[in-house]
């Protein structure tokens, strides 16, 4: 049984058993190949509007950072003494950005964005980093095809964890 609010047991009177719907909602996991991405679509123009309302307060008006990490910049800094690990310079997969925005943003109300808003914000951040064009639409089919600048900067998990936990079969849930 999963109990909400971190209760150790029902003896403390805190939390309640999670419903099947709550567990299913938390079970979303998006992989680099797009496995787990939900239906939806978005473009940078819509994402810019959402960014202004929900993201700019922490990440700055143009994603340059502020109270939170910069979303833009850092190109060519990873081998320097002061690397800037922003989305365009560091993140290897665009699908990871979708998953993170969906789960954790906005900071004060994570999970409040619709799938279309998440796709739009991701498109906006990718366009700010000049990874996609401003008018490009992304969706569950096109997002995994986005080539991030640092895609080859990481060791694939399957080659590291193969003896610990075998990777799931590719495209097993699409």
Residue pairs with C-beta under 8 A, 6 or more apart in sequence:
1 17
1 18
2 17
2 18
2 22
2 23
3 9
3 10
3 15
3 16
3 17
3 18
4 15
4 16
4 17
4 18
4 22
5 14
5 15
5 16
6 14
6 15
7 14
7 15
28 36
28 38
28 99
28 102
28 103
29 35
29 36
29 99
30 36
30 37
30 95
30 96
30 98
30 99
30 102
31 95
32 92
32 93
32 95
32 96
32 144
33 95
33 144
33 170
33 171
34 95
34 140
34 141
34 143
34 144
34 174
35 168
35 170
35 171
35 172
35 173
35 174
36 99
36 173
37 95
37 98
37 140
37 143
37 144
38 115
38 140
39 115
39 139
39 140
40 114
40 115
40 116
40 118
40 119
40 139
40 140
41 116
41 119
41 137
41 138
41 139
42 116
42 117
42 118
42 119
42 120
42 121
42 122
42 123
42 137
42 138
42 139
43 120
43 123
43 134
43 135
43 136
43 137
43 138
44 120
44 123
44 124
44 126
44 127
44 128
44 132
44 134
44 135
44 136
45 134
45 135
46 116
46 117
46 120
46 123
46 124
47 117
47 119
47 120
47 121
47 122
47 123
47 124
47 125
47 127
48 124
49 120
50 113
50 117
50 120
50 121
50 124
51 59
51 63
51 121
51 124
51 125
52 61
54 105
54 106
54 113
54 121
55 63
55 105
55 106
55 121
57 66
57 67
58 66
58 67
58 68
58 106
58 107
59 65
59 66
59 68
59 69
59 70
59 71
60 66
60 70
62 72
62 128
63 70
63 71
63 72
63 125
63 128
64 70
64 71
64 72
64 73
65 71
68 107
69 85
69 86
70 84
70 86
71 86
71 87
71 125
71 128
71 129
72 86
72 87
72 88
72 125
72 128
72 129
73 84
73 86
73 88
73 89
74 83
74 84
74 85
74 86
74 88
74 89
74 90
75 88
75 89
75 149
76 89
77 83
77 84
77 89
78 85
78 89
78 90
78 150
78 153
83 89
83 90
84 90
86 129
87 97
87 125
87 126
87 129
88 126
88 128
88 129
88 130
88 131
88 148
88 149
89 149
89 150
90 150
90 153
91 97
91 148
91 150
92 148
92 150
92 151
92 152
92 153
92 154
93 144
93 148
93 151
94 122
94 126
94 131
94 138
94 143
94 144
94 146
94 148
95 143
95 144
97 122
97 125
97 126
98 118
98 119
98 122
98 143
101 113
101 118
101 121
101 122
102 111
102 113
102 115
102 118
103 110
103 111
104 110
105 113
105 121
106 112
106 113
113 121
119 138
119 139
119 143
122 138
122 143
123 132
123 136
123 137
123 138
126 132
126 138
126 146
127 133
127 134
127 136
131 146
131 147
131 148
131 149
132 138
132 146
136 142
138 146
157 167
158 167
161 167
